[in-house]
Amino acid sequence: MTERTETFDYVIVGGGTAGALLTKRLSETGASVCLLEAGRRDLNPLIHIPAGYIKNVYSRRLTWNFEAEPSAGTAGRRFPLPQGRVLGGSSSINGLNHNRGQSSDYDQWAALGNPGWSYWEVLPYFRRTERRLAPAVDPAYRGQEGELPITDLDWHHPVSEAFIAGAGELGIPRNPDYNGEVQDGAGYFQRAIHKGWRISSARAFLGTARKRPNVAIRTRAQATAIVFEGRRAVAVDYVKGGPGGKPHTVSARREVIVSAGTVNSAKLLQVSGVGPADLLADLNVPLVHNVPGVGQHLRDHYAVRMVSRVKNVRTINNMVQGPPLLLEIARWLMGRPSLLAVSPSLAHVFWTSEAGLNRPDLQFVFSPASFREGVVGLLDSAPGMTCGVWQERPESTGYVRARSADPFEAPIIQPNYLAEERDRRVLLAGMRLARALMRTSSLAPYFDRETAPGDDVQTDDDFLDFARRQGTTVYHLIGTARMGPASDPDAVVDHELKVRGVERLRVVDASIMPTMPSANTNAATLMIAEKASDMITGRPAP
């Protein structure tokens, strides 16, 4: 028997990056908000210690345990697609780097028929979220009063500095702020880390919101369906405690807001009757409204990591095992720079795959550490360094499809990595540049030999074979509820993020992105939630 619970102004499905921010922004207007999060509270201490990333990203308790379907682009492999299942969502388990992307990314969104989404229109929302903590801040581009502290790396290693200097040898200049006017260049990542702690969306935005009498945060509460009266969303069914738990229904006076992430938002819409009519018929789900684009246009960044053995210096491999780890713990406890408080990727390069391009199409990440067989969390015993690379704006698209009407069954996720020829060409150029970056004269005192893919890999076919066999996700799934104009038959939401063809239902998360930003996706998702909060409450755009 379903229990009818309270009625709120807004019901938000998903307490992750977007949902946590929305809860604060909507509730501060006096509106009542119920936040439903399928995962647990973020009480695990490894969530809040940045070095816990290597354990959390594959935790079966903190993630959804999704898998990518096999494809030609992955040499027929399946591999995990971790997405956060805990308060804070993926911001509680991600790699902590803060990266907005390029101004042209958002100008393209607007050019595709989405008014209000150009770079200069969304920049105030990027600025509103952050508290940029740095010696020099350009207020035209960076915010200093938001809830999310963004800091510079305070732990440095000579191999990282040599990597950045080596990029300069290749004509890639040092860029002190890739989130400022231009992204091009090399330098150190900015992070959502403050005083040694991860600052997730939950920690940044729910601390004060949870104390308000008009806010109810329900964890271990998985939404099973959006309830409609005709084509009007009026409530959300959820189950407390997982399959077999007690069913509940919570009603929304004003709107239901789906912020469950690129995979789960699409699946929830589908099992609720909003999606491609033919798919819903196959699932025996009663059709509320035929929206063909739900679950389509999935994109993700596909990365290849190249590894070299290091000589003449200790790397992270040697510094987090045995007595050296105890020293790092002591430094962290004393509030001093420590390996416990760094992101997994320390340095970056944003550059072009070929001469003549007017903006970067490659992102490189570097760390003075290496992992056995490329598995994050399994450090090599010998000192090493890793340079990962991916195409910033992949053209290959896939899909998310519910397997059945059972909301607890994992959906089919097929990203179709490297399906497009351009994606293969750009990644190939990126791998060759990554090899060059590891073999500069600045890195020569530390470079011993390349261990992956190894010197025997020389031809284009060799490199692409390595990419297919060893590449993997960067956890940046987007696009399954694409924003677009009415003329776009696959658009799921309009420029105000309202689901087309139904009432009182919005999607607010990375699934609405019409194209991939040239960046990790957390910062853009926060921006989307900030802008959505103004559209929902009617507050004028800044």
Secondary structure by P-SEA (a helix, b strand, c coil): cccccccccbbbccccaaaaaaaaaaaaacbbbbbbbccccccccccccccccccccccccccccccccccccccbbbbbbcccccccccccccccccccccaaaaaaaaaacccccccccaaaaaaaaccccccccccccccccccbbbbccccccaaaaaaaaaaaaaccccccccccccccbbbbbbccccccccccccccccccccccccbbbbccccccbbbbccccccbbbbbccccccbbbbbbbccbbbbcccaaaaaaaaaaaccccaaaaaaacccccccccccccbbbbbbbbbbbbbbccccccccccccaaaaaaaaaaaaccccccccccccbbbbbbcccccccccbbbbbbccccccccccccccccbbbbbbbccccccccccccccccccccccccccccccaaaaaaaaaaaaaaaaaacccccccccccccccccccccaaaaaaaaaacccccccccccbbbbcccccccccccccccccccccccccccccccccccccaaaaaaaaaaaaaaaaccccc
